[in-house]
Amino acid sequence: MTETKDQKGREVLMAYTYFASPSFALILIKPRSEVLQSWYTLKSEILLIFVASVIAILLVVFKITDRLVKQIEESDRKRLISYHEIEHTNKLASIGRLAAGVAHEINNPMAIINEKAGLMKDLIESMSQFEQKSKFLQLTQSILASVDRCSTITHRLLGFARRMDVEIESLNLNEVIVEVFGFLEKEALHRNIDLELKLDEKLPEILSDHGQLQQVFLNILNNAFSAVKDGGKIIIASWEREQRFVGVSIQDDGVGMSEETRKRIFEPFFSTRKGYGTGLGLSITYGIVQKLGGRIEVQSKEGEGTTFTVLLPKKSGQQGEA
């Protein structure tokens, strides 16, 4: 076999053989490209398979790497959330212990003041009429009223301290709302914020955790207070929904939020108030409501205010469509 060129200048392969009888030579001439076509095709197919295999391997590696990175990021995020939740719980426990200590320390001298002021009032009343008797009675009554207010505050602190541990009990949701309302009443008065209660008096009792519900409503109300301007308005309403659920809505006329913010409002560490807080308040609130078998929703529009709606089962942990 030899390589040569034909009359048209094309490269050809020529193969020949001689026959002795009869005497002749068989010559086969074929273009080189046709002879090697199958080899070229095989070579291209092998190269294509190799390239496709490399691309497939790289895609698989990238996919696995991306998944592993996301899993690591998710694990780190969950670990960080758990760490902050534990830190938050420890802070609440510390506040509870501090509140209990302060309440006990205040209660003792308040009891003495109350006793002595009551005795003074009795003595003044038993005395015959003298100049400024009515004024002294008015002053002692003012002391007793102040002592009574201090007593109310310390009892709230003690109630807050006692409810740090999770305890499922039969409770009146309206009473929980009124307690939380009491914590924020002074700030509302100072900022001239109108707090309106629209509570269903026939609301049935539910089985849930008193302390966790306090935290839920306190977190939502704190956000409402941050959103409204001085002189704003917040409406808290409660109602019964069907047979298994009760609902609470907290509506404010504050700045509202965009659709993007509304979608992310329950994400851990998301906060519109840069430099304030950890961004875990509403995330923890969402988790608590979920654990109690409920659901929390938010409706908002920029410049028109926000409404948070909490739906809770009458029995804690009861699942179903709310």
C-alpha positions as CSV (number, residue, x, y, z in Angstrom):
1,M,0.0,0.0,0.0
2,T,1.3,3.4,-0.9
3,E,0.1,7.0,-0.7
4,T,0.1,9.1,-3.8
5,K,-2.0,11.8,-5.5
6,D,-4.5,11.3,-8.3
7,Q,-4.8,13.5,-11.4
8,K,-6.9,16.0,-9.5
9,G,-4.3,16.4,-6.8
10,R,-6.3,14.5,-4.1
11,E,-4.5,12.3,-1.7
12,V,-5.3,8.6,-2.4
13,L,-4.2,5.3,-1.1
14,M,-3.2,2.7,-3.6
15,A,-3.1,-1.0,-2.9
16,Y,-2.1,-3.7,-5.5
17,T,-1.3,-7.4,-5.8
18,Y,0.1,-9.6,-8.6
19,F,-1.5,-12.8,-9.9
20,A,0.9,-15.3,-11.6
21,S,-1.7,-17.1,-13.7
22,P,-3.1,-15.5,-15.6
23,S,-0.6,-12.8,-15.2
24,F,-2.2,-9.5,-14.1
25,A,-2.1,-7.0,-11.3
26,L,-5.1,-5.9,-9.2
27,I,-4.9,-2.3,-8.2
28,L,-7.3,-0.6,-5.8
29,I,-7.3,3.2,-5.6
30,K,-9.4,5.0,-3.0
31,P,-9.4,8.6,-1.7
32,R,-7.5,8.7,1.6
33,S,-10.4,10.6,3.4
34,E,-12.9,7.8,2.5
35,V,-10.6,5.1,3.9
36,L,-10.0,7.0,7.2
37,Q,-13.6,8.2,7.5
38,S,-14.5,5.5,10.0
39,W,-11.4,6.2,12.1
40,Y,-12.2,9.9,12.1
41,T,-15.8,9.2,13.1
42,L,-14.7,6.9,15.9
43,K,-12.1,9.5,17.1
44,S,-14.8,12.2,17.1
45,E,-17.2,10.0,19.0
46,I,-14.5,9.1,21.6
47,L,-13.6,12.8,22.0
48,L,-17.3,13.8,22.3
49,I,-17.9,11.1,25.0
50,F,-14.8,12.2,26.9
51,V,-15.9,15.9,26.8
52,A,-19.4,15.0,27.8
53,S,-18.1,12.8,30.7
54,V,-15.9,15.5,31.9
55,I,-18.8,18.0,31.8
56,A,-21.1,15.6,33.6
57,I,-18.5,14.9,36.3
58,L,-18.0,18.6,36.8
59,L,-21.7,19.2,37.0
60,V,-22.1,16.4,39.6
61,V,-19.2,17.7,41.6
62,F,-20.5,21.3,41.5
63,K,-24.0,20.0,42.4
64,I,-22.7,18.0,45.3
65,T,-20.4,20.8,46.5
66,D,-23.3,23.3,46.3
67,R,-25.6,21.0,48.3
68,L,-22.9,20.4,50.9
69,V,-22.2,24.1,51.2
70,K,-25.9,24.9,51.6
71,Q,-26.2,22.1,54.2
72,I,-23.3,23.5,56.1
73,E,-24.7,27.1,55.8
74,E,-28.1,25.8,57.0
75,S,-26.5,23.9,59.9
76,D,-24.6,27.0,60.9
77,R,-27.7,29.1,60.6
78,K,-29.7,26.7,62.8
79,R,-26.9,26.5,65.3
80,L,-26.7,30.3,65.5
81,I,-30.5,30.5,65.9
82,S,-30.4,27.9,68.6
83,Y,-27.6,29.7,70.3
84,H,-29.4,33.0,70.3
85,E,-32.7,31.3,71.4
86,I,-30.8,29.8,74.4
87,E,-29.2,33.1,75.1
88,H,-32.6,34.8,74.9
89,T,-34.1,32.2,77.2
90,N,-31.3,32.6,79.7
91,K,-31.8,36.4,79.6
92,L,-35.5,35.9,80.2
93,A,-34.8,33.6,83.1
94,S,-32.3,36.1,84.6
95,I,-34.9,38.9,84.2
96,G,-37.4,36.6,85.9
97,R,-35.1,36.0,88.8
98,L,-34.3,39.7,89.0
99,A,-38.0,40.6,88.8
100,A,-38.8,38.1,91.6
101,G,-36.0,39.5,93.8
102,V,-37.0,43.1,93.2
103,A,-40.7,42.3,93.8
104,H,-40.0,40.6,97.1
105,E,-37.6,43.4,98.2
106,I,-40.2,46.1,97.4
107,N,-43.2,44.2,98.8
108,N,-41.7,44.1,102.4
109,P,-41.3,47.9,102.9
110,M,-44.5,48.5,100.9
111,A,-46.4,46.3,103.4
112,I,-45.0,48.3,106.3
113,I,-45.9,51.7,104.6
114,N,-49.4,50.4,103.9
115,E,-49.9,49.3,107.5
116,K,-48.6,52.6,108.9
117,A,-50.6,54.7,106.5
118,G,-53.7,52.7,107.3
119,L,-53.1,53.2,111.0
120,M,-52.5,57.0,110.5
121,K,-55.8,57.2,108.5
122,D,-57.7,55.4,111.3
123,L,-56.2,57.6,114.0
124,I,-57.1,60.8,112.0
125,E,-60.6,59.6,111.4
126,S,-61.1,58.8,115.1
127,M,-59.9,62.2,116.2
128,S,-62.3,65.1,116.7
129,Q,-62.6,67.7,114.0
130,F,-59.5,69.9,113.7
131,E,-58.0,72.2,111.2
132,Q,-56.8,70.5,107.9
133,K,-58.2,67.1,109.0
134,S,-59.6,66.5,105.5
135,K,-56.3,67.4,104.0
136,F,-54.4,64.9,106.2
137,L,-57.0,62.2,105.2
138,Q,-56.5,63.1,101.6
139,L,-52.7,62.7,101.9
140,T,-52.9,59.4,103.7
141,Q,-55.4,58.2,101.0
142,S,-52.9,59.2,98.4
143,I,-50.2,57.2,100.1
144,L,-52.4,54.1,100.3
145,A,-53.3,54.5,96.5
146,S,-49.6,54.7,95.6
147,V,-48.9,51.6,97.8
148,D,-51.7,49.8,96.0
149,R,-50.2,50.8,92.6
150,C,-46.8,49.5,93.7
151,S,-48.4,46.3,94.9
152,T,-50.0,45.8,91.4
153,I,-46.7,46.3,89.7
154,T,-44.8,43.9,92.0
155,H,-47.5,41.3,91.5
156,R,-47.1,41.6,87.7
157,L,-43.4,41.2,88.2
158,L,-43.9,38.1,90.3
159,G,-46.4,36.7,87.8
160,F,-43.9,37.3,85.0
161,A,-41.1,35.5,87.0
162,R,-43.2,32.5,87.8
163,R,-44.1,31.9,84.2
164,M,-40.6,31.4,82.9
165,D,-41.0,27.6,82.8
166,V,-43.2,26.0,80.2
167,E,-46.5,25.0,81.7
168,I,-49.7,24.0,79.7
169,E,-52.7,25.2,81.6
170,S,-56.3,26.3,81.1
171,L,-56.3,30.1,80.7
172,N,-58.3,33.0,79.5
173,L,-56.6,34.6,76.5
174,N,-58.2,38.0,77.4
175,E,-56.5,38.0,80.8
176,V,-53.1,37.4,79.1
177,I,-53.7,40.3,76.8
178,V,-54.8,42.6,79.6
179,E,-51.6,41.6,81.6
180,V,-49.4,42.5,78.6
181,F,-51.4,45.6,78.1
182,G,-50.5,46.6,81.6
183,F,-46.8,46.3,80.9
184,L,-47.0,48.8,78.1
185,E,-49.7,51.1,79.5
186,K,-47.2,53.7,80.8
187,E,-45.3,54.0,77.6
188,A,-48.6,54.4,75.7
189,L,-49.6,57.2,78.1
190,H,-46.2,58.9,77.8
191,R,-46.3,58.8,73.9
192,N,-50.0,59.6,73.8
193,I,-50.7,56.3,71.9
194,D,-54.4,55.2,71.9
195,L,-54.6,51.6,73.0
196,E,-58.0,50.2,72.2
197,L,-59.2,46.7,73.5
198,K,-61.9,44.9,71.6
199,L,-62.0,41.7,73.5
200,D,-64.8,39.0,73.1
201,E,-66.2,38.7,76.6
202,K,-67.5,35.2,75.7
203,L,-64.1,33.9,74.6
204,P,-63.7,30.3,75.8
205,E,-60.7,29.3,77.8
206,I,-57.9,27.4,76.0
207,L,-55.2,25.0,77.0
208,S,-51.8,26.7,76.3
209,D,-48.7,28.2,78.0
210,H,-49.3,31.5,79.8
211,G,-45.7,32.7,79.7
212,Q,-45.1,31.9,76.1
213,L,-48.3,33.6,75.0
214,Q,-47.2,36.7,77.1
215,Q,-44.0,36.7,75.1
216,V,-45.8,36.4,71.8
217,F,-48.1,39.3,72.4
218,L,-45.4,41.4,74.0
219,N,-43.1,40.9,71.0
220,I,-45.8,41.9,68.5
221,L,-46.9,44.9,70.6
222,N,-43.3,46.0,70.9
223,N,-43.1,46.0,67.1
224,A,-46.3,47.9,66.9
225,F,-45.0,50.5,69.4
226,S,-41.9,50.9,67.2
227,A,-43.9,51.4,64.1
228,V,-46.4,54.0,65.3
229,K,-45.6,57.6,65.9
230,D,-46.5,59.5,69.0
231,G,-50.3,60.0,69.0
232,G,-50.8,56.8,67.0
233,K,-53.4,54.1,67.6
234,I,-53.1,50.3,68.3
235,I,-56.2,48.1,68.4
236,I,-56.1,44.7,70.1
237,A,-59.1,42.4,69.4
238,S,-60.0,38.8,70.3
239,W,-62.6,36.4,68.9
240,E,-63.6,32.8,68.6
241,R,-63.1,31.1,65.2
242,E,-65.2,28.1,64.5
243,Q,-65.1,25.5,67.2
244,R,-61.4,24.7,67.6
245,F,-59.6,28.1,67.4
246,V,-59.5,31.5,69.0
247,G,-57.9,34.5,67.3
248,V,-56.1,37.7,68.4
249,S,-55.3,40.6,66.1
250,I,-53.0,43.5,66.8
251,Q,-53.5,46.4,64.4
252,D,-51.5,49.6,64.3
253,D,-51.6,52.7,62.1
254,G,-47.8,53.0,61.8
255,V,-45.5,53.1,58.8
256,G,-46.4,49.7,57.5
257,M,-44.0,47.6,55.4
258,S,-43.3,46.7,51.8
259,E,-44.3,43.4,50.2
260,E,-40.7,42.2,50.3
261,T,-40.3,43.1,54.0
262,R,-43.6,41.4,54.8
263,K,-42.4,38.1,53.1
264,R,-39.2,38.2,55.2
265,I,-40.6,39.5,58.5
266,F,-40.4,36.1,60.3
267,E,-36.9,35.2,59.0
268,P,-34.2,34.9,61.7
269,F,-31.9,37.9,62.1
270,F,-34.0,40.0,59.7
271,S,-34.7,43.5,61.0
272,T,-35.7,46.8,59.5
273,R,-34.3,48.6,62.5
274,K,-30.6,48.5,61.8
275,G,-28.5,48.5,64.9
276,Y,-31.4,47.7,67.2
277,G,-32.0,44.2,68.5
278,T,-31.0,40.8,67.0
279,G,-33.9,40.4,64.5
280,L,-35.0,37.3,66.4
281,G,-38.1,38.7,68.1
282,L,-40.7,37.9,65.5
283,S,-38.8,34.7,64.5
284,I,-39.1,33.4,68.0
285,T,-42.7,34.5,68.1
286,Y,-43.4,32.6,64.9
287,G,-41.7,29.5,66.4
288,I,-43.7,29.7,69.7
289,V,-47.0,30.0,67.9
290,Q,-46.1,27.0,65.7
291,K,-45.1,24.9,68.7
292,L,-48.5,25.8,70.3
293,G,-50.2,24.4,67.2
294,G,-51.3,27.9,66.0
295,R,-50.6,30.1,63.1
296,I,-49.5,33.7,62.7
297,E,-50.3,36.0,59.7
298,V,-49.4,39.5,58.8
299,Q,-51.1,42.0,56.6
300,S,-49.4,45.4,55.8
301,K,-49.1,48.2,53.4
302,E,-46.6,51.0,53.4
303,G,-47.9,54.1,55.0
304,E,-51.2,52.5,56.2
305,G,-50.1,50.3,59.1
306,T,-49.8,46.6,59.9
307,T,-52.1,43.9,61.3
308,F,-50.7,40.7,63.0
309,T,-53.2,37.9,63.5
310,V,-52.5,35.0,65.8
311,L,-54.8,31.9,65.6
312,L,-54.5,29.5,68.5
313,P,-56.1,26.1,69.1
314,K,-58.3,25.6,72.1
315,K,-56.0,22.7,73.0
316,S,-52.3,23.3,72.8
317,G,-50.6,21.4,69.9
318,Q,-53.9,20.7,68.2
319,Q,-53.2,20.9,64.4
320,G,-55.6,21.7,61.7
321,E,-56.8,24.3,59.3
322,A,-57.1,27.7,61.0
